[in-house]
Amino acid sequence: MSSAPPGLAGLRPGRLAALTDGIFAIAMTLLVLNLQVPKLAAGAGSGELPHDLLKLWPKLLSYALSFVVVGVYWVGHHNQFHYVRRVDRPFLWINIAFLMTISFIPFTAALLGEYLRQQIAVAVYGANLVVVGATLYAVWRYATGGGRLVDPGLSPHVARTAGRRVLMGVAIYLLAIALSFVNTWLSVGLYVVVPVLYILPGHIDVHLAGHGPAGGSPDVAGAEADRSDIVSTERR
């Protein structure tokens, strides 16, 4: 195995990745605690339980949505660390700030599930996700700024593409907060749309996969060129 490239000596990202995985696992587990088994009154008929279960649908929606959202941000952070080669003290604290916003999601998800039709609950949930996206962008921006902490072969094209992909969600969540003053269901609809957009493969996923369709869009072609540059760098 070849030694680390010059200029990349320093703290390794392994322990930070382990902490991140632990926080994400706890946050995803806490989400289900918002779901409580209905308690039937003594002598309740057999038809009461299905009725009470149906009344849980706002909490079930909040749980499913939030679980997928947290999963999406774990995937995004994991993809970023594909390029991170070392960490420093400021980077550690930016990541800790990011993890703090992730650990807050179970609270805002519980608030959304309990008061799905109230504007303040919908807006607070969206604000949480805005801050999550903004801090994830800060993680990436700091790591890639001047090639500070990332693979020397990472091109500016890939760094910009990944950054724009993170900010796309932030922009949609801001729009959803604004729409909550008009109709909370429009906001919830946008909250559902965002993780779907992230689950669909993007240009950065093409780069991570290491291949793309021939004759594709300029961004895909750029990703192909970036991959070739990285391979060449590794061979040298």
N, C-alpha and C positions, 0 to 999 in steps of 0.2 A: 504493500500500500504506500502511495506517495505521501510525502510530508505536506503539511499545510502550506499554501502559497505565502510568500513574504507579505507582511503587513496584516495577516489574519491571525496571528498569535494572540492569545488572550483567553478570557473566560469562555467555556464551551456552553452551548445552549441546552444541553441535556437536562439539567435540573430544572430549568425554567419550563421546558416542555412537559416534564413530569408534573410540576405544580399546576400548569395549565390544564392538563388532562384531569387532574384530581378535582379542580374547581368546577370544570365543566360537568364531570360526572355527578358531583354533589348537586349542582344547580338543576340538572335534568331530573335527578331523583326527587328533589324537593317539590318539583312541579306537581307530582301526583298526589302529594299530601293535601292539596287543595280539594281533592275529591273525597267526600265522606259518604259512606254507605247510608242510605236513608233509614231512619228509624220509624217503624210503624207503631201506631198507637195500639194498645191492647184491644183485641177483638176486631182489628182491621180486616177487611175482606181481601180476597186474593187479587182483586183488581187494583188495590191501592199501590202495590209495589211498582207495577209498570208505570202508573201515573207519576209516582214520585221520582222514578228513574228518568222519565222524560223531562222533568223539571230541572234535571242536572245539565241539560244540553248547553247552556252558556258556559258552565265550568269545563265541560268536556271540550267545547270549541277552543276555549282559552288554553287548556292543557295541550291539545294536539297542535295548535298553532305555535305555541311557545316552545314546545319540545322540538319541532322542526326548525324554528328560528334559531334556537341555541345550537342545534346540530349544524345549521348552515354556517354559523360563525365559528364553530369548531373547525369545520372543513376549511374555511377561509384562513384561519390562523395557522392551521396545519400546512396549507399550501404556501403561505408566506415563509414558514420555517424550512421549507424545502430549499430555499435560497440562503437562509441565514447561516453564516459560518462561525460567528462568535457573538458574544454579547458584552455590553459594558454597563456601568452603573445607571446612567440615564435610561438606557433601553430596558433594564430590569424594572425600573419604577414606572415607565410608561406601560409596560405589560401588566404590572400590578394594578394600575388604574383601570386598564381594560378588563381585568378579571373582576374588579370591584363592580363594574357595570353589569357584567354577566351574572354575578351572584345576586344582584338586585332584581333580576327578571322574575324569579318566583313570587316576589311581593307584588310587582305590577301585574303579573299574570293573574294572581288571586284577586286583585282589585278589579281587573277587567272582567273576570268570570262572575264576580258578585254583582257588578254594576255595569253590565254590558251596554245598557241604553243611556248611561249618563255621560255627558260630554267630558267632564273632568277625568273620569276613569279612563276613557278612551285616549284622551290627550296625554295623560301621565304615562300610559303604556307606550305610546308613540315616542314621547320624549326620552324614555329609557332606551328605546331602540336607536334613536338618533345619537345618543351619547355613546352607545356601544359601537355603532358604525364609525363615529368620529374618532374614538380612541383606537379602534383597529386601524384606521387610516393613519393615525399618528404613529403607531407601531411600524407600519410599512414605510412611511415617509422618513422616519428617523433612520431605519435600517438601511434604506437605499440611498439616502442623501449623500452624494459624493462617493457612493460605493462603500459607505462606512463599515457595514457589518455583513455584507452579502458576498456571494461568489463573484470574483472579479470578472467572470464571463457573462454576468447578467447585463443585458443591454438596457439602455434608457427606454427603448420601446416597450419591453416587457414590464419595466417598473411603472411606466405611465399607464399601461393597459390595466394592470392589477389595481392601481390606485383609483382609476376612474370607475372600475367595477365596484369597489367598496363605496365610493361616493354616490353611485347610482341609488343604492338603498337609502342612504341618508337623505337624499333629495326627495325620494318618494315618501319616506316617513314624515318629512316636514310638510309635504303636501297633504298627507293624511291628517296631520294635526290641524291644519287650517280647515280642512273639510269637516272636521268634527264639530265645528261651530254651525255648520249647515245641516249635516246629516251624519250621525255616528255610524250608520251602516255603510256609507261610502268609505269611511275611514277603515272600518274593519275589513271591507273588501280589498283595500289597498294593502293592509297588513297581510292578507292571505296571498296577494299577488307577488309580493317581494320575494319570499322564499322560493316560490315557483321559478321566478326569473333566475335566481342563483343556482337552483338545482339543474336547470338547463345548461349544457356545456357552453362555455364562452371561449374567447380567444386565448385566455390564459390557460384554460384546460387543454387546448390544442398544444400549447407549448409544453405543458407538463407531460402530456402523452408522448411527446417527442416526435410527432408526425402530424401532417395535415394533408388535406386534399390538394392535389395538384391543380394549379390554375385557379386557386381560391381568391378570396378578397385580399386587398393590400395588407390588412392586419394579419391575416393568416400567413401570407407570404412573408411578412416581417417576422412572424413567430418562427417560421421555418429557417429564416436566415439567422435568427438569434440562436436556434438550436445548433446550427452548423458552427457558429462562433464558439459556443460552449464546448462542443465536442473537440474542436480544434485546440481550444485552450487546454482542455484536459489532456490531450495527447502530447502537447508540448510540456 
